[in-house]
Amino acid sequence: MSDSTDNEKHQQRLQRFAAALESGTLVNVRNMLNGLHPAEIAHLLESLPPDERELVWELVDSELDGDTLLHVNDELRASLIRDMSPHELVAAAGGLDTDDLADILQDLPDAVIQEVLQSMSVQDRHRLEAVLSFKEDTAGGLMNTDTITVRPDVTLDVVLRYLRLRGKIPEMTDNLFVVNRNDYYLGTLSLTSLLTSQPSVPVSDLLSKDIEGIPATLPTTEVANIFEHRDLVSAPVIDDHNKLLGRITIDDVVDVIREKSDHSLMSLAGLDEEDDMFAPVFVSARHRAIWLGANLLTAFLASWVIGLFEATLSKVVALAVLMPIVASMGGIAGSQTLTLVIRGIALGQIGDSNARYLLTKELSVGILNGLLWALVVAGVAVLWFHDFQIGWIIAAAIVINLIIAALTGVAIPILLRKLGADPALGGSVLLTTVTDCVGFMVFLGLATIFLM
């Protein structure tokens, strides 16, 4: 199903809810609401203004509270949790799987956390502690400890009888994990092989080593790449000694991919992907004020560069008219390169081995585009102001600024990554500052030398 179709359905649902809320028929609202998947309820809550959101949240059935809290953004989750009683929070948390509970446990009040832990079995508490011992953005933090393991020396008949005794298997189970007596991961037994092979065949004969264990400390972005490249539904998570700790399933990886996409998009504007679109005015203003302040500083820096050439601008008015073109062309060219490099870094396609080639390639592109558009702009400037000197000055400035834009578009995200900073968050600010300042400096500097 396409994104546009999903968006249309969501808009239609929003309209129906708005109409039902406006008419005051809360029974209809409750029936419509609780017929949705928790993820759809979360999406709906994120799309409602605060007053309507509070009313709708009260109508959600209590058994859906936990899963709905899991799917909303961090800011909205914190708001909903503040308005819930300890009893409601304990009930909501109690219905979640271990890996899901780990995602929201730290958002709960301390008293609620203690009560939730006390209500869990010793086995489930140990599973939760295992997940919480790893950082949230690692494979260990993403994994679910609810796995089915079998030994290589038993027959398929024994495995089938074991599954029947369990009564059910975890969701997204396409393979059983084969381990030795010390729980060291050996490989997988697919459910297809289990169901289609003779019961007397030992597990070791059907053991597959195609799916390697994922280290628990591996970042979730790399986990997502592994699932994408190998078309996995589930994969085992292991420790440094190859001991099986849990498993990761495709539904968790889809969430990682979506969050990474949201992060890349929002970071370009200095925003957090967990920001609440319908948060109170002062909250949203506070979040954005820091970013606006940073941009203001860079704007003052560009203005200072322009101020250095105040005498030149006062005598040659054409420079003030043409000056924004140089900065704009550099900014756009640099943004194109920056976006490609950030995407390549996110996909793991750029490293030390190919960075030099990429830099050379982007510099070549910058030179070619610079020459092409420099000729166009120079021609327009000459026809406009009837001055060949202004024409070649702006042409030279555009070529130089596009070369600098290509250089900084490649270098900035790579350097930021090496420094441990987020290239998507800081890259655009630094790039704009460089292309604006260099563009103004070169254009006005050449004009001062040759026209004054």
VENNOR-V270842 format. One line per field, one symbol per residue. ss: DSSP state (2 for helix, 1 for strand, 0 for the rest). phi: phi as a letter, one per 30 degrees, with the letter a starting at -180 (. if undefined). Layout:
BEGIN
ss: ???
phi: ???
END
This chain:
BEGIN
ss: 00222222222222222222222002222222200002222222220002222222222002222222222002222222220002222222220002222222200002222222222002222222222200000122220100001100001222222222220000000011111000011111112222220000012222010000011000122222222222000111110000111111122222222222222222200000000000002222222222222222222222222220022222202222222222222222222222222222220000000022222222222222222222222222222220022222222222222222222222222222220000222222222222222222222222222220
phi: .ddddddddddddedddddddddiddddddddddccdeddddddddccdedddddddddddddcedddedcddeddedddddccdeddddddddccdedddddceddddeddeddddddddddddddddddddcddcbdddcdcddbccbcdcccdddddddddddiabddiccbcccbcdciddclbbddddddccdedddeedcdccdcddcedcdeddddddddddchdcbadcbcdciddclbccddddeddddddddddddddciccdcdddcdeeddddddcddddddddddddddddddddceddddcbdeddddeddddddddddddddedddddddddicbbddcddddddddddddddddddddddddddddddchbdddddddddddeddddddddddddddddddddicddddcddddddddddddeddddddddddccd
END
